[in-house]
Amino acid sequence: MNERSDSTPQPDATTPDALTHTGSDGEVSPEDLVLAAGRDITPANLAWAEHKLATEGRAALDKLLP
């Protein structure tokens, strides 16, 4: 029998609910917003994200995520 530890990813395994999260409880960083928008982390994109967070708050991230 092939034994694997629980930490080894299984190609056909679904991520357990306990390990998935939306981040709705914590702070949203500019990096979070840039990545959620599908952009690369660059100084220009971080400036865009900082502006969005300053004007819209965490709603800026909520608008990007399903």
Backbone as JSON Lines, residues from 0, in Angstrom:
{"i":0,"aa":"M","n":[0.85,-1.17,0.0],"ca":[0.0,0.0,0.0],"c":[0.89,1.24,0.0]}
{"i":1,"aa":"N","n":[0.53,2.22,-0.76],"ca":[1.28,3.46,-0.85],"c":[0.77,4.43,0.2]}
{"i":2,"aa":"E","n":[1.6,4.74,1.18],"ca":[1.18,5.63,2.26],"c":[1.71,7.04,2.0]}
{"i":3,"aa":"R","n":[0.85,8.01,2.14],"ca":[1.22,9.41,1.98],"c":[0.82,10.16,3.23]}
{"i":4,"aa":"S","n":[1.57,11.2,3.53],"ca":[1.17,12.02,4.67],"c":[-0.01,12.89,4.26]}
{"i":5,"aa":"D","n":[-0.73,13.38,5.24],"ca":[-1.9,14.22,4.96],"c":[-1.53,15.53,4.3]}
{"i":6,"aa":"S","n":[-0.26,15.95,4.41],"ca":[0.13,17.23,3.83],"c":[0.5,17.11,2.35]}
{"i":7,"aa":"T","n":[0.6,15.9,1.83],"ca":[0.91,15.72,0.42],"c":[-0.34,15.97,-0.4]}
{"i":8,"aa":"P","n":[-0.26,16.91,-1.37],"ca":[-1.45,17.19,-2.17],"c":[-1.86,15.97,-2.99]}
{"i":9,"aa":"Q","n":[-3.12,15.73,-3.04],"ca":[-3.69,14.65,-3.83],"c":[-4.25,15.27,-5.11]}
{"i":10,"aa":"P","n":[-3.88,14.78,-6.28],"ca":[-4.36,15.4,-7.51],"c":[-5.87,15.36,-7.67]}
{"i":11,"aa":"D","n":[-6.53,14.39,-7.09],"ca":[-7.98,14.28,-7.23],"c":[-8.72,14.72,-5.97]}
{"i":12,"aa":"A","n":[-8.01,15.3,-5.01],"ca":[-8.62,15.69,-3.73],"c":[-9.13,17.13,-3.81]}
{"i":13,"aa":"T","n":[-10.23,17.38,-3.15],"ca":[-10.79,18.71,-3.05],"c":[-10.26,19.35,-1.77]}
{"i":14,"aa":"T","n":[-9.98,20.65,-1.82],"ca":[-9.5,21.36,-0.65],"c":[-10.59,21.38,0.41]}
{"i":15,"aa":"P","n":[-10.27,20.96,1.64],"ca":[-11.28,20.97,2.7],"c":[-11.76,22.38,3.02]}
{"i":16,"aa":"D","n":[-13.01,22.5,3.42],"ca":[-13.59,23.8,3.74],"c":[-12.79,24.55,4.8]}
{"i":17,"aa":"A","n":[-12.21,23.83,5.73],"ca":[-11.46,24.47,6.8],"c":[-10.21,25.19,6.28]}
{"i":18,"aa":"L","n":[-9.75,24.81,5.09],"ca":[-8.55,25.45,4.53],"c":[-8.88,26.54,3.51]}
{"i":19,"aa":"T","n":[-10.12,26.66,3.14],"ca":[-10.5,27.71,2.2],"c":[-11.09,28.88,2.97]}
{"i":20,"aa":"H","n":[-10.85,30.06,2.48],"ca":[-11.39,31.24,3.14],"c":[-11.47,32.38,2.12]}
{"i":21,"aa":"T","n":[-12.27,33.36,2.4],"ca":[-12.4,34.51,1.53],"c":[-11.64,35.71,2.06]}
{"i":22,"aa":"G","n":[-11.21,35.64,3.31],"ca":[-10.52,36.78,3.89],"c":[-11.47,37.87,4.35]}
{"i":23,"aa":"S","n":[-12.75,37.54,4.47],"ca":[-13.73,38.56,4.8],"c":[-13.59,39.1,6.22]}
{"i":24,"aa":"D","n":[-12.83,38.43,7.07],"ca":[-12.68,38.89,8.46],"c":[-11.48,39.81,8.63]}
{"i":25,"aa":"G","n":[-10.46,39.65,7.82],"ca":[-9.21,40.37,8.04],"c":[-9.09,41.62,7.2]}
{"i":26,"aa":"E","n":[-7.95,42.25,7.37],"ca":[-7.66,43.45,6.61],"c":[-7.34,43.09,5.17]}
{"i":27,"aa":"V","n":[-7.62,44.01,4.28],"ca":[-7.3,43.83,2.87],"c":[-6.08,44.7,2.58]}
{"i":28,"aa":"S","n":[-5.04,44.08,2.02],"ca":[-3.85,44.84,1.67],"c":[-3.9,45.21,0.2]}
{"i":29,"aa":"P","n":[-3.13,46.21,-0.19],"ca":[-3.06,46.54,-1.62],"c":[-2.63,45.34,-2.47]}
{"i":30,"aa":"E","n":[-1.75,44.51,-1.93],"ca":[-1.31,43.32,-2.65],"c":[-2.48,42.37,-2.89]}
{"i":31,"aa":"D","n":[-3.35,42.22,-1.89],"ca":[-4.54,41.38,-2.04],"c":[-5.41,41.87,-3.19]}
{"i":32,"aa":"L","n":[-5.61,43.17,-3.25],"ca":[-6.46,43.76,-4.27],"c":[-5.85,43.59,-5.66]}
{"i":33,"aa":"V","n":[-4.55,43.81,-5.77],"ca":[-3.86,43.64,-7.06],"c":[-3.99,42.2,-7.54]}
{"i":34,"aa":"L","n":[-3.74,41.25,-6.67],"ca":[-3.82,39.84,-7.07],"c":[-5.25,39.43,-7.4]}
{"i":35,"aa":"A","n":[-6.22,39.93,-6.67],"ca":[-7.62,39.6,-6.94],"c":[-8.06,40.15,-8.29]}
{"i":36,"aa":"A","n":[-7.43,41.24,-8.71],"ca":[-7.75,41.83,-10.01],"c":[-7.02,41.13,-11.14]}
{"i":37,"aa":"G","n":[-6.16,40.17,-10.8],"ca":[-5.43,39.43,-11.83],"c":[-4.26,40.2,-12.4]}
{"i":38,"aa":"R","n":[-3.78,41.16,-11.67],"ca":[-2.67,42.0,-12.12],"c":[-1.37,41.56,-11.45]}
{"i":39,"aa":"D","n":[-0.26,41.97,-12.05],"ca":[1.05,41.74,-11.44],"c":[1.28,42.8,-10.37]}
{"i":40,"aa":"I","n":[2.07,42.43,-9.36],"ca":[2.39,43.39,-8.3],"c":[3.52,44.28,-8.81]}
{"i":41,"aa":"T","n":[3.15,45.49,-9.18],"ca":[4.09,46.5,-9.65],"c":[3.81,47.78,-8.86]}
{"i":42,"aa":"P","n":[4.75,48.71,-8.86],"ca":[4.48,49.97,-8.14],"c":[3.21,50.68,-8.64]}
{"i":43,"aa":"A","n":[2.99,50.66,-9.95],"ca":[1.79,51.33,-10.49],"c":[0.52,50.63,-10.04]}
{"i":44,"aa":"N","n":[0.51,49.3,-10.05],"ca":[-0.67,48.56,-9.63],"c":[-0.91,48.69,-8.13]}
{"i":45,"aa":"L","n":[0.16,48.75,-7.35],"ca":[0.0,48.95,-5.91],"c":[-0.57,50.33,-5.62]}
{"i":46,"aa":"A","n":[-0.15,51.34,-6.39],"ca":[-0.69,52.68,-6.22],"c":[-2.18,52.69,-6.57]}
{"i":47,"aa":"W","n":[-2.55,51.99,-7.64],"ca":[-3.96,51.87,-8.02],"c":[-4.76,51.24,-6.88]}
{"i":48,"aa":"A","n":[-4.22,50.15,-6.32],"ca":[-4.92,49.43,-5.26],"c":[-5.03,50.28,-4.0]}
{"i":49,"aa":"E","n":[-3.98,50.99,-3.66],"ca":[-4.03,51.86,-2.47],"c":[-5.11,52.92,-2.63]}
{"i":50,"aa":"H","n":[-5.21,53.48,-3.82],"ca":[-6.25,54.49,-4.09],"c":[-7.65,53.87,-3.98]}
{"i":51,"aa":"K","n":[-7.83,52.68,-4.57],"ca":[-9.13,52.0,-4.5],"c":[-9.51,51.71,-3.06]}
{"i":52,"aa":"L","n":[-8.55,51.23,-2.27],"ca":[-8.84,50.91,-0.87],"c":[-9.15,52.17,-0.08]}
{"i":53,"aa":"A","n":[-8.46,53.26,-0.4],"ca":[-8.7,54.52,0.31],"c":[-10.09,55.07,0.01]}
{"i":54,"aa":"T","n":[-10.55,54.89,-1.23],"ca":[-11.85,55.45,-1.6],"c":[-13.02,54.51,-1.36]}
{"i":55,"aa":"E","n":[-12.79,53.19,-1.55],"ca":[-13.89,52.23,-1.46],"c":[-13.83,51.32,-0.23]}
{"i":56,"aa":"G","n":[-12.7,51.29,0.44],"ca":[-12.53,50.38,1.57],"c":[-12.51,48.94,1.1]}
{"i":57,"aa":"R","n":[-12.87,48.02,1.97],"ca":[-12.82,46.59,1.62],"c":[-13.84,46.22,0.56]}
{"i":58,"aa":"A","n":[-14.79,47.1,0.27],"ca":[-15.74,46.85,-0.8],"c":[-15.03,46.73,-2.14]}
{"i":59,"aa":"A","n":[-13.87,47.37,-2.27],"ca":[-13.09,47.27,-3.51],"c":[-12.75,45.82,-3.8]}
{"i":60,"aa":"L","n":[-12.41,45.06,-2.78],"ca":[-12.09,43.64,-2.96],"c":[-13.37,42.83,-3.18]}
{"i":61,"aa":"D","n":[-14.42,43.15,-2.45],"ca":[-15.68,42.44,-2.59],"c":[-16.24,42.55,-4.01]}
{"i":62,"aa":"K","n":[-16.0,43.68,-4.67],"ca":[-16.48,43.88,-6.03],"c":[-15.73,43.01,-7.03]}
{"i":63,"aa":"L","n":[-14.5,42.63,-6.7],"ca":[-13.69,41.81,-7.62],"c":[-13.91,40.32,-7.46]}
{"i":64,"aa":"L","n":[-14.28,39.9,-6.27],"ca":[-14.42,38.47,-6.0],"c":[-15.86,38.03,-6.16]}
{"i":65,"aa":"P","n":[-16.05,36.81,-6.67],"ca":[-17.43,36.31,-6.84],"c":[-18.12,36.05,-5.52]}
